[in-house]
Amino acid sequence: MKILAATVASVVLGHNKNWKPNTLDEIPSDWHDGEYGDLIVQRWQVEHLEKRGYLKEKMKIDMSTPATAPGGRGLIIWARLWKDYNGETAEGRYIVPYAIQDTVPSEHWQQIHDELVDFTLAIGCVEFIYDPDFSYDVGVHITGEFSGGQGCWSWVGVCPGCTNGEANIQPGWQALRLPNWCLDVGGIHHEFLHAIGYLHEQDRPDYLDWIEDRSDAGSIDPTAWIDTGHPFEPASNVMYNGFTLTNGRNYSPHKLLTTTDAEQGYKLYCDAKQDTHPLEPRSMCLHGDEVDVLRPVFQHKFCDGFSDCLNGEDEDGRLANCGGGELTELGCCAVINMGFGDATCTADGLVNGKDRYICVNGWAEELRWTDDYGWVLSIEIGGGYSSWYAHGNPDHDGTCLGDFGELSADYSDWRGYNLALSCKQEDGVTLMPCANHDCADEYYCENSVDGQSFEFCTDGYSCDNGTCVDIDECMEESHDCYNFENCVNTNGKYRCEPNEDILNGDCAEAGFRAQWKGRTTTKYIYKGEDSVILASKFRVKNSPVNPRTDKYQGFITWTKDVCGADFLKKMRSGEVGVSLVDTEDIYALNFVYFKNDGRYTMGGFSFELTQVIQKDLPWTFKSGVPTKNMGSDDVQIVLTGIDKVQFLDAKGMDWCLLTAANAIMPAGDYPDFMTMCVIEGKKFWKAPAAVTIGPKFLARPAYCLSYLKNFRRSGLLPVQSYLPIGANLPIGQLAAKRQSDKIGQLDQYFLGFFLYKKLLLET
């Protein structure tokens, strides 16, 4: 069973011993009724949630709700959104009214108000408005400990008039239940996130990339999810605890919604209000979280006494200079925030020669030092061991709590529950330079001694005692130079240079003679946003080997004068992927090579035709017999990652890619350095003329059609593979076209799309 997000390791599962104080017995062991029982589901939502992997038999379905989706109003597949109800505030924020029943004890009301104010600030264009007079037609009516209901729960999205059996709910409003214990484990934000349309983090379609234990997951349709581009976040407020991360690390969901949670809600609600209601200022944490992802953090969360970054840099001065907290006469922290139960502990006298803290708003009353067990958290003042929630290490005997790291996020010596302690800071926050870092995934930033600047270690450097030190990839053999190249280390980088002994000796002695076939032989088959498929023609005429009847070695290169160096270098590094395809797997990619030679700089790859087959593009059926065009061999080149390349502005991608040069030589048992010899030995003296995309692809769809037919007939692209994303073709009509094989009737645009998608899948 999975437990709802808690502020600490887990209220129920996070302890290190097989005991728990009697006071925790008031928390039901299965308070959310299983896998996703804190979600109340409307009948019309069942089908949509099943597409997202939710099992119907485990849902809590409100059978009083409609079986069909309500018409129009804010329906976004699985939930109705509040922006379509109640209008907007004068400031232009969407309104979510709420009221609190007397079943919620009055001492908890202010906490609810405070957390919903925080929620409003985080989301930006949504405002939670306290409405005890029910002036709005639709809102959230909060019930609590004494409502007679069970558990802590909410509906997903707007559900006017839904009560789940709770008494005295305002007509037209929906119930949301928050018993006392749920308030202390992050339940306020968790249930209100559901109320505005959130599902659980562990139910993402990519959960298998991050967590192991999902035995209760159904079949997930990834296209049914809204992808906001945010990686999985174990600390999300809507993440259950108790799962096993694939990397084996521990995690603790946050008590409040995280900055990533807020960014996703902003995407859901505020796209149309980005100019008028921008998100609050954010920084980036300095280190990765439990799954090594750098997370954003709101600057208004700095120095609030709770760590929003896993390593606590939002609280310890690395992102902001926090005002010093109040001190006791011993010079120790006077007020301590405790994540466990969200308690505040204030110094009150001395016990055993150290400050004793009285705690409120949590499950315990006293934090004090004992000689036998170190710092202990006791349920009652003066309580014995049987009433303790946790104790520290008696060897950590310092003047103050914190002298041995008890206030740090990574303190691991608590026995029992992790208390997650931090010293409460005074008001006044000064941003440090690292608050504005843009280190991407370099994972390091250090403020300068004078606090006026920062430095961080980029790729190619490592941090050594606060200093970025160059990594010698050549010495560590972490480079990707070939055996016929020399690795040369540079600051933060390295380069691969040709082995001059081989170049001036073995290459000259071998005398490899590749015949170059010009720069007008390459055409587009398909051009996409981040990938292209090219066809480069190796002609039979005037070639030293017949590419239609014999195996051969081939070369395809581009030059710096029309492509720029960025494309050539990224092809060599692998950021631009290269693969070769045909009706069968008949090509072997040998080496991708980059020649750094001033104005003659060029890059490309070598390959070989490994077998001669009849259905080698281009070919057609003639009188029912597959017939190969004997004039040339068309080599299909798939390039991925093109969107990462900065092509020359004056020439552009088309001019570059369509002026590829190719060369051919007979097959043979060549040494690896042959590729270097051929490319280093070639110089292009004149830039090719400007090119445009020719009519063969765009103006003659039959060209694309013939490719598609040949691929299908070869078995590489079966008719059953036709499934165009975005095509307005009913399933029945699509099936009929599959059965009748009337490919020519399909839209030519999608023919290219089919071919492109299938090629990428096959490679």
Secondary structure, 3 states (H helix, E strand, C coil): CCECCCCCCCCCCCCCCCCCCHHHHHCCCCCCCCCCCCEEEEHHHHHHHHHECCCHHHCEEECCCCCCCCCCCCECCCCECHHHCCCECCCCCEEEEEEECCCCCHHHHHHHHHHHHHHHHHHCCEEEEECCCCCCCCCEEEECCCCCCCCCEEECCCCCCCCCCCCCCCCCCEEEECCHHHHHCCHHHHHHHHHCCCCCHHHCCCHHHCECCCCCCCCECHHHCCCCCCCCCCCCCCCCECCCECCCCCCCCCCCCCHHHHHHHHHHHCHHHCCCCCCCCEEECCCCCCCCCCCEEEHHHCCCCCCCCCCCCCCCCCCEEEECCCECCCCCECEEEECHHHEEEEEEEEECCEEEEEEECCCCCEEEEECCCEEEEECCCCCCHHHEEEECCCCCCCCCCCCCCCCCCCCCCCEECCCCEEECCEEEEEECHHHHCCCCCCCCCEECCCCCCEECCCCCEEEECCEEEECCHHHHCCCCCCCCEEEEEECCEEEEEECHHHHHHHHHHHCCCCEECCCCCEEEEEECCCEEEEEEEEECCCCCCCCCCCCEEEEEEEEHHHHCHHHHHHHHHCCCEEEEECCCCCEEEEEEEEECCHHHCEEEEEEEECCCCCCCCCEEEECCEEEECCCEEEEEEEEECHHHCCCCCCCHHHHHHCCCEEEEEECCCCCCCHHHHHHHCCCCCCCCCCCCCCHHHHCCHHHHHHHHHHHHHHCCCCHHHCCCCCCCCCHHHHHHHHHHCCHHHCCHHHHHHHHHHHHHHHC
